[in-house]
Amino acid sequence: MSSVDGLQLAIDLATRQRDEAGKVMAQCQRAHHGAQAQRLDLDRYANDTAQRWSVSAHSVVVPDLMRSHYQFMGRLQSAIELQDQVAADLLVQLEAARRALLEAELRVASLKRVLMRKRALALKLQDQRDQKQLDEFAAMRHRSNAQSRDIKETQ
């Protein structure tokens, strides 16, 4: 296996790894967006519940009902805080996935640059070999012509 073949194999592997990192990042983005949407839904629900409570608070409220409402709102606030933490954790994972994708993209790009340089060097070396052969052929031809002239002149 030539070094160019080895590099192409490395590029193929790095490309697959980059594609997989892209999929992971997309999954992380979807999860983070979902967590943010759920957080907004919880927040809206809490606001709606608080508004309904404030409207009904003008009527006579039983203490047990008031205590249940405050307990429910406390639990709802805990759920919102928990969802905030989930979204923050998913954001950390998303940033890690972005970094992994960037590193994978840089790896693919650097391997492709190395491959291009190797191919360019191989072409340059081939051109030099071809030029050397042409020069040798021209020199042999020149010597042959010179010898033919010398033979003709001596005759």
C-alpha positions in Angstrom: 0.0 0.0 0.0 1.5 3.3 -1.0 1.5 6.3 1.3 -1.1 8.0 -0.9 -3.4 4.9 -0.5 -2.8 5.0 3.2 -3.6 8.7 3.3 -6.8 8.1 1.3 -7.8 5.4 3.8 -7.1 7.8 6.7 -9.2 10.5 4.9 -12.1 8.0 4.4 -12.0 7.0 8.1 -11.7 10.7 9.3 -14.7 11.6 7.0 -16.8 8.9 8.5 -15.8 10.1 12.0 -16.7 13.6 11.0 -20.1 12.6 9.7 -20.8 10.7 12.9 -19.7 13.7 14.9 -22.2 15.8 12.9 -25.0 13.4 13.6 -24.2 13.5 17.3 -24.2 17.3 17.3 -27.5 17.3 15.5 -29.0 15.0 18.1 -27.6 17.3 20.8 -29.1 20.3 19.1 -32.5 18.6 18.9 -32.4 17.6 22.6 -31.3 21.1 23.7 -34.1 22.7 21.6 -36.6 20.3 23.0 -35.5 21.0 26.6 -35.8 24.7 25.9 -39.2 24.3 24.5 -40.3 22.2 27.5 -38.9 24.9 29.8 -41.0 27.5 28.0 -44.1 25.3 28.2 -43.6 24.9 31.9 -43.1 28.7 32.3 -46.3 29.4 30.3 -48.2 26.9 32.3 -47.0 28.4 35.6 -47.9 31.9 34.4 -51.4 30.8 33.3 -52.0 29.0 36.6 -50.9 32.1 38.5 -53.2 34.3 36.5 -56.1 31.9 37.0 -55.4 31.9 40.7 -55.2 35.7 40.9 -58.6 35.9 39.2 -60.2 33.3 41.5 -58.5 34.8 44.6 -61.0 37.6 44.6 -63.6 35.1 45.8 -63.5 33.4 49.1 -60.7 30.8 49.2 -60.6 27.9 51.5 -57.3 27.6 53.4 -56.8 24.0 52.3 -57.2 25.0 48.7 -54.8 27.9 49.1 -52.2 25.5 50.7 -52.7 23.1 47.8 -52.2 25.8 45.3 -49.0 27.0 46.9 -47.7 23.5 47.1 -48.5 22.9 43.5 -46.8 26.2 42.4 -43.8 25.2 44.5 -43.6 21.9 42.7 -44.1 23.6 39.4 -41.2 26.0 40.2 -39.0 23.0 41.1 -39.9 21.4 37.8 -38.9 24.6 36.0 -35.6 24.8 37.9 -34.9 21.1 37.1 -35.7 21.8 33.4 -33.3 24.7 33.5 -30.6 22.3 34.7 -31.4 19.8 32.1 -31.2 22.5 29.4 -27.9 23.7 30.8 -26.5 20.1 30.8 -27.6 19.6 27.3 -26.0 22.9 26.3 -22.7 21.6 27.7 -23.1 18.4 25.7 -23.9 20.4 22.6 -20.8 22.5 22.9 -18.7 19.4 23.4 -20.3 17.9 20.3 -19.5 21.1 18.3 -15.9 21.0 19.4 -15.7 17.3 18.4 -17.2 18.1 15.0 -14.8 21.0 14.5 -11.8 18.8 15.4 -13.0 16.1 13.0 -13.5 18.7 10.2 -10.0 20.0 10.8 -8.6 16.5 10.8 -10.2 15.8 7.4 -9.0 19.1 6.0 -5.4 18.6 7.2 -5.3 15.0 5.8 -6.6 16.3 2.4 -4.0 19.0 2.4 -1.3 16.4 3.1 -2.6 14.2 0.3 -2.7 17.1 -2.1 0.9 18.0 -1.2 2.0 14.4 -1.7 0.3 14.2 -5.1 1.8 17.5 -6.1 5.3 16.3 -5.1 4.7 13.0 -6.9 3.7 14.9 -10.1 6.8 17.2 -9.7 9.1 14.2 -9.3 7.5 12.6 -12.4 7.9 15.8 -14.4 11.6 15.9 -13.3 12.1 12.3 -14.4 10.4 12.9 -17.7 12.5 16.0 -18.3 15.6 14.1 -17.4 14.7 11.4 -19.9 14.0 14.0 -22.5 17.3 15.7 -21.8 19.2 12.4 -22.0 17.4 11.5 -25.3 18.3 14.9 -26.7 21.9 14.6 -25.6 22.1 11.1 -27.2 20.5 12.4 -30.4 22.9 15.3 -30.4 25.9 13.0 -30.0 24.6 10.7 -32.6 24.1 13.6 -35.0 27.6 14.9 -34.2 29.1 11.5 -34.8 27.3 11.2 -38.1 28.6 14.6 -39.2 32.1 13.7 -38.1 31.9 10.4 -40.1 30.6 12.3 -43.1 33.3 14.9 -42.8 36.1 12.3 -42.5 34.9 10.5 -45.6 
